[in-house]
């Protein structure tokens, strides 16, 4: 599983296009309640710690899962509005049987 942004740097307010590619041999599943209520989490580096940005409010609703089959790709978009160093993450499951999830991160990118 890989996450790639369409550039290494952006201006504040630009749309960052992120491609999720499932290079595993099976389907993966992930929730759609992350940053901007999408499937990826936008993180900004603050004081040496990655902090989530524009996280979806938890409304007490059950998690909704999205499936991405082996070899398939999906495009997501986020829009950082503050300068800094960012990355995106995806927390995914290979099975919904209590097996722990896996987290994959993109390379860092700059917003000026």
PyMOL commands that place a pseudoatom at each C-alpha (Angstrom):
pseudoatom trace, name=CA, resn=UNK, resi=1, chain=A, elem=C, hetatm=0, pos=[0.000, 0.000, 0.000]
pseudoatom trace, name=CA, resn=UNK, resi=2, chain=A, elem=C, hetatm=0, pos=[1.422, 3.371, -0.982]
pseudoatom trace, name=CA, resn=UNK, resi=3, chain=A, elem=C, hetatm=0, pos=[0.372, 7.008, -0.658]
pseudoatom trace, name=CA, resn=UNK, resi=4, chain=A, elem=C, hetatm=0, pos=[1.823, 9.563, -3.071]
pseudoatom trace, name=CA, resn=UNK, resi=5, chain=A, elem=C, hetatm=0, pos=[1.161, 13.271, -3.389]
pseudoatom trace, name=CA, resn=UNK, resi=6, chain=A, elem=C, hetatm=0, pos=[1.173, 14.940, -6.800]
pseudoatom trace, name=CA, resn=UNK, resi=7, chain=A, elem=C, hetatm=0, pos=[3.982, 17.384, -5.813]
pseudoatom trace, name=CA, resn=UNK, resi=8, chain=A, elem=C, hetatm=0, pos=[6.602, 17.979, -3.111]
pseudoatom trace, name=CA, resn=UNK, resi=9, chain=A, elem=C, hetatm=0, pos=[5.541, 21.544, -2.353]
pseudoatom trace, name=CA, resn=UNK, resi=10, chain=A, elem=C, hetatm=0, pos=[2.380, 23.632, -2.448]
pseudoatom trace, name=CA, resn=UNK, resi=11, chain=A, elem=C, hetatm=0, pos=[1.053, 27.062, -1.506]
pseudoatom trace, name=CA, resn=UNK, resi=12, chain=A, elem=C, hetatm=0, pos=[-1.362, 27.450, 1.405]
pseudoatom trace, name=CA, resn=UNK, resi=13, chain=A, elem=C, hetatm=0, pos=[-4.882, 26.734, 0.162]
pseudoatom trace, name=CA, resn=UNK, resi=14, chain=A, elem=C, hetatm=0, pos=[-3.731, 24.585, -2.787]
pseudoatom trace, name=CA, resn=UNK, resi=15, chain=A, elem=C, hetatm=0, pos=[-5.407, 21.238, -3.300]
pseudoatom trace, name=CA, resn=UNK, resi=16, chain=A, elem=C, hetatm=0, pos=[-3.087, 18.293, -2.662]
pseudoatom trace, name=CA, resn=UNK, resi=17, chain=A, elem=C, hetatm=0, pos=[-4.009, 15.249, -4.727]
pseudoatom trace, name=CA, resn=UNK, resi=18, chain=A, elem=C, hetatm=0, pos=[-3.071, 11.975, -3.044]
pseudoatom trace, name=CA, resn=UNK, resi=19, chain=A, elem=C, hetatm=0, pos=[-3.046, 8.636, -4.857]
pseudoatom trace, name=CA, resn=UNK, resi=20, chain=A, elem=C, hetatm=0, pos=[-3.671, 5.533, -2.754]
pseudoatom trace, name=CA, resn=UNK, resi=21, chain=A, elem=C, hetatm=0, pos=[-2.410, 2.393, -4.482]
pseudoatom trace, name=CA, resn=UNK, resi=22, chain=A, elem=C, hetatm=0, pos=[-3.115, -1.063, -3.146]
pseudoatom trace, name=CA, resn=UNK, resi=23, chain=A, elem=C, hetatm=0, pos=[-0.049, -3.060, -4.136]
pseudoatom trace, name=CA, resn=UNK, resi=24, chain=A, elem=C, hetatm=0, pos=[-0.971, -5.924, -1.803]
pseudoatom trace, name=CA, resn=UNK, resi=25, chain=A, elem=C, hetatm=0, pos=[-2.295, -9.277, -2.970]
pseudoatom trace, name=CA, resn=UNK, resi=26, chain=A, elem=C, hetatm=0, pos=[-5.725, -8.772, -1.400]
pseudoatom trace, name=CA, resn=UNK, resi=27, chain=A, elem=C, hetatm=0, pos=[-8.368, -6.190, -0.616]
pseudoatom trace, name=CA, resn=UNK, resi=28, chain=A, elem=C, hetatm=0, pos=[-7.849, -3.606, 2.098]
pseudoatom trace, name=CA, resn=UNK, resi=29, chain=A, elem=C, hetatm=0, pos=[-10.437, -1.625, 4.045]
pseudoatom trace, name=CA, resn=UNK, resi=30, chain=A, elem=C, hetatm=0, pos=[-10.292, 1.790, 5.681]
pseudoatom trace, name=CA, resn=UNK, resi=31, chain=A, elem=C, hetatm=0, pos=[-12.652, 4.239, 7.370]
pseudoatom trace, name=CA, resn=UNK, resi=32, chain=A, elem=C, hetatm=0, pos=[-14.017, 7.333, 5.686]
pseudoatom trace, name=CA, resn=UNK, resi=33, chain=A, elem=C, hetatm=0, pos=[-14.095, 9.538, 8.788]
pseudoatom trace, name=CA, resn=UNK, resi=34, chain=A, elem=C, hetatm=0, pos=[-10.627, 11.128, 8.795]
pseudoatom trace, name=CA, resn=UNK, resi=35, chain=A, elem=C, hetatm=0, pos=[-9.405, 14.632, 7.745]
pseudoatom trace, name=CA, resn=UNK, resi=36, chain=A, elem=C, hetatm=0, pos=[-12.211, 16.557, 6.036]
pseudoatom trace, name=CA, resn=UNK, resi=37, chain=A, elem=C, hetatm=0, pos=[-14.210, 13.356, 6.667]
pseudoatom trace, name=CA, resn=UNK, resi=38, chain=A, elem=C, hetatm=0, pos=[-12.287, 11.571, 3.894]
pseudoatom trace, name=CA, resn=UNK, resi=39, chain=A, elem=C, hetatm=0, pos=[-10.224, 8.378, 4.128]
pseudoatom trace, name=CA, resn=UNK, resi=40, chain=A, elem=C, hetatm=0, pos=[-6.765, 9.883, 4.717]
pseudoatom trace, name=CA, resn=UNK, resi=41, chain=A, elem=C, hetatm=0, pos=[-5.428, 11.866, 7.659]
pseudoatom trace, name=CA, resn=UNK, resi=42, chain=A, elem=C, hetatm=0, pos=[-3.607, 15.131, 6.969]
pseudoatom trace, name=CA, resn=UNK, resi=43, chain=A, elem=C, hetatm=0, pos=[-0.811, 15.696, 9.511]
pseudoatom trace, name=CA, resn=UNK, resi=44, chain=A, elem=C, hetatm=0, pos=[1.260, 18.842, 10.173]
pseudoatom trace, name=CA, resn=UNK, resi=45, chain=A, elem=C, hetatm=0, pos=[4.643, 18.749, 11.919]
pseudoatom trace, name=CA, resn=UNK, resi=46, chain=A, elem=C, hetatm=0, pos=[4.384, 20.875, 15.076]
pseudoatom trace, name=CA, resn=UNK, resi=47, chain=A, elem=C, hetatm=0, pos=[7.294, 21.008, 17.535]
pseudoatom trace, name=CA, resn=UNK, resi=48, chain=A, elem=C, hetatm=0, pos=[8.655, 17.676, 16.331]
pseudoatom trace, name=CA, resn=UNK, resi=49, chain=A, elem=C, hetatm=0, pos=[5.265, 15.910, 16.583]
pseudoatom trace, name=CA, resn=UNK, resi=50, chain=A, elem=C, hetatm=0, pos=[2.828, 15.051, 13.779]
pseudoatom trace, name=CA, resn=UNK, resi=51, chain=A, elem=C, hetatm=0, pos=[-0.638, 16.457, 14.598]
pseudoatom trace, name=CA, resn=UNK, resi=52, chain=A, elem=C, hetatm=0, pos=[-3.893, 15.721, 12.760]
pseudoatom trace, name=CA, resn=UNK, resi=53, chain=A, elem=C, hetatm=0, pos=[-5.499, 18.573, 10.799]
pseudoatom trace, name=CA, resn=UNK, resi=54, chain=A, elem=C, hetatm=0, pos=[-9.218, 19.107, 10.066]
pseudoatom trace, name=CA, resn=UNK, resi=55, chain=A, elem=C, hetatm=0, pos=[-10.214, 15.814, 11.677]
pseudoatom trace, name=CA, resn=UNK, resi=56, chain=A, elem=C, hetatm=0, pos=[-13.775, 14.660, 11.158]
pseudoatom trace, name=CA, resn=UNK, resi=57, chain=A, elem=C, hetatm=0, pos=[-15.928, 15.160, 14.273]
pseudoatom trace, name=CA, resn=UNK, resi=58, chain=A, elem=C, hetatm=0, pos=[-17.076, 11.896, 15.817]
pseudoatom trace, name=CA, resn=UNK, resi=59, chain=A, elem=C, hetatm=0, pos=[-20.834, 12.021, 15.766]
pseudoatom trace, name=CA, resn=UNK, resi=60, chain=A, elem=C, hetatm=0, pos=[-21.447, 8.670, 17.452]
pseudoatom trace, name=CA, resn=UNK, resi=61, chain=A, elem=C, hetatm=0, pos=[-22.145, 7.031, 14.106]
pseudoatom trace, name=CA, resn=UNK, resi=62, chain=A, elem=C, hetatm=0, pos=[-20.749, 3.599, 13.289]
pseudoatom trace, name=CA, resn=UNK, resi=63, chain=A, elem=C, hetatm=0, pos=[-17.602, 3.539, 11.187]
pseudoatom trace, name=CA, resn=UNK, resi=64, chain=A, elem=C, hetatm=0, pos=[-18.161, 3.204, 7.465]
pseudoatom trace, name=CA, resn=UNK, resi=65, chain=A, elem=C, hetatm=0, pos=[-15.516, 1.201, 5.619]
pseudoatom trace, name=CA, resn=UNK, resi=66, chain=A, elem=C, hetatm=0, pos=[-14.283, 1.647, 2.069]
pseudoatom trace, name=CA, resn=UNK, resi=67, chain=A, elem=C, hetatm=0, pos=[-12.712, -1.287, 0.217]
pseudoatom trace, name=CA, resn=UNK, resi=68, chain=A, elem=C, hetatm=0, pos=[-9.838, -1.030, -2.249]
pseudoatom trace, name=CA, resn=UNK, resi=69, chain=A, elem=C, hetatm=0, pos=[-9.112, -4.223, -4.146]
pseudoatom trace, name=CA, resn=UNK, resi=70, chain=A, elem=C, hetatm=0, pos=[-5.641, -5.564, -4.979]
pseudoatom trace, name=CA, resn=UNK, resi=71, chain=A, elem=C, hetatm=0, pos=[-3.915, -3.566, -7.718]
pseudoatom trace, name=CA, resn=UNK, resi=72, chain=A, elem=C, hetatm=0, pos=[-6.490, -0.740, -7.586]
pseudoatom trace, name=CA, resn=UNK, resi=73, chain=A, elem=C, hetatm=0, pos=[-5.868, 2.972, -6.975]
pseudoatom trace, name=CA, resn=UNK, resi=74, chain=A, elem=C, hetatm=0, pos=[-8.003, 5.727, -5.521]
pseudoatom trace, name=CA, resn=UNK, resi=75, chain=A, elem=C, hetatm=0, pos=[-7.533, 9.495, -5.484]
pseudoatom trace, name=CA, resn=UNK, resi=76, chain=A, elem=C, hetatm=0, pos=[-8.201, 11.683, -2.449]
pseudoatom trace, name=CA, resn=UNK, resi=77, chain=A, elem=C, hetatm=0, pos=[-7.765, 15.421, -1.945]
pseudoatom trace, name=CA, resn=UNK, resi=78, chain=A, elem=C, hetatm=0, pos=[-6.874, 17.603, 1.020]
pseudoatom trace, name=CA, resn=UNK, resi=79, chain=A, elem=C, hetatm=0, pos=[-6.334, 21.348, 1.262]
pseudoatom trace, name=CA, resn=UNK, resi=80, chain=A, elem=C, hetatm=0, pos=[-3.829, 22.554, 3.882]
pseudoatom trace, name=CA, resn=UNK, resi=81, chain=A, elem=C, hetatm=0, pos=[-4.480, 26.217, 4.670]
pseudoatom trace, name=CA, resn=UNK, resi=82, chain=A, elem=C, hetatm=0, pos=[-1.449, 26.880, 6.902]
pseudoatom trace, name=CA, resn=UNK, resi=83, chain=A, elem=C, hetatm=0, pos=[2.243, 26.891, 5.983]
pseudoatom trace, name=CA, resn=UNK, resi=84, chain=A, elem=C, hetatm=0, pos=[4.449, 24.086, 7.299]
pseudoatom trace, name=CA, resn=UNK, resi=85, chain=A, elem=C, hetatm=0, pos=[5.617, 20.531, 6.761]
pseudoatom trace, name=CA, resn=UNK, resi=86, chain=A, elem=C, hetatm=0, pos=[2.880, 17.973, 6.140]
pseudoatom trace, name=CA, resn=UNK, resi=87, chain=A, elem=C, hetatm=0, pos=[2.288, 14.329, 5.300]
pseudoatom trace, name=CA, resn=UNK, resi=88, chain=A, elem=C, hetatm=0, pos=[-0.786, 12.141, 4.873]
pseudoatom trace, name=CA, resn=UNK, resi=89, chain=A, elem=C, hetatm=0, pos=[-1.546, 8.783, 6.463]
pseudoatom trace, name=CA, resn=UNK, resi=90, chain=A, elem=C, hetatm=0, pos=[-3.919, 5.925, 5.843]
pseudoatom trace, name=CA, resn=UNK, resi=91, chain=A, elem=C, hetatm=0, pos=[-4.884, 3.469, 8.569]
pseudoatom trace, name=CA, resn=UNK, resi=92, chain=A, elem=C, hetatm=0, pos=[-6.079, 0.279, 6.856]
pseudoatom trace, name=CA, resn=UNK, resi=93, chain=A, elem=C, hetatm=0, pos=[-7.173, -3.265, 7.638]
pseudoatom trace, name=CA, resn=UNK, resi=94, chain=A, elem=C, hetatm=0, pos=[-6.620, -6.456, 5.665]
pseudoatom trace, name=CA, resn=UNK, resi=95, chain=A, elem=C, hetatm=0, pos=[-9.477, -8.078, 7.600]
pseudoatom trace, name=CA, resn=UNK, resi=96, chain=A, elem=C, hetatm=0, pos=[-12.218, -6.790, 9.908]
pseudoatom trace, name=CA, resn=UNK, resi=97, chain=A, elem=C, hetatm=0, pos=[-11.788, -9.635, 12.377]
pseudoatom trace, name=CA, resn=UNK, resi=98, chain=A, elem=C, hetatm=0, pos=[-10.009, -7.790, 15.179]
pseudoatom trace, name=CA, resn=UNK, resi=99, chain=A, elem=C, hetatm=0, pos=[-6.608, -7.968, 13.476]
pseudoatom trace, name=CA, resn=UNK, resi=100, chain=A, elem=C, hetatm=0, pos=[-4.701, -4.714, 14.129]
pseudoatom trace, name=CA, resn=UNK, resi=101, chain=A, elem=C, hetatm=0, pos=[-4.601, -2.114, 11.409]
pseudoatom trace, name=CA, resn=UNK, resi=102, chain=A, elem=C, hetatm=0, pos=[-1.549, -0.982, 9.452]
pseudoatom trace, name=CA, resn=UNK, resi=103, chain=A, elem=C, hetatm=0, pos=[-0.602, 2.671, 9.018]
pseudoatom trace, name=CA, resn=UNK, resi=104, chain=A, elem=C, hetatm=0, pos=[1.140, 3.900, 5.848]
pseudoatom trace, name=CA, resn=UNK, resi=105, chain=A, elem=C, hetatm=0, pos=[2.455, 7.454, 5.386]
pseudoatom trace, name=CA, resn=UNK, resi=106, chain=A, elem=C, hetatm=0, pos=[3.362, 9.565, 2.395]
pseudoatom trace, name=CA, resn=UNK, resi=107, chain=A, elem=C, hetatm=0, pos=[6.638, 11.393, 2.071]
pseudoatom trace, name=CA, resn=UNK, resi=108, chain=A, elem=C, hetatm=0, pos=[6.614, 14.801, 3.696]
pseudoatom trace, name=CA, resn=UNK, resi=109, chain=A, elem=C, hetatm=0, pos=[5.704, 17.873, 1.658]
pseudoatom trace, name=CA, resn=UNK, resi=110, chain=A, elem=C, hetatm=0, pos=[5.994, 21.613, 2.189]
pseudoatom trace, name=CA, resn=UNK, resi=111, chain=A, elem=C, hetatm=0, pos=[3.268, 24.234, 2.194]
pseudoatom trace, name=CA, resn=UNK, resi=112, chain=A, elem=C, hetatm=0, pos=[4.450, 27.847, 1.835]
for i in range(1, 112): cmd.bond("trace and resi %d" % i, "trace and resi %d" % (i + 1))
show_as sticks, trace
zoom trace
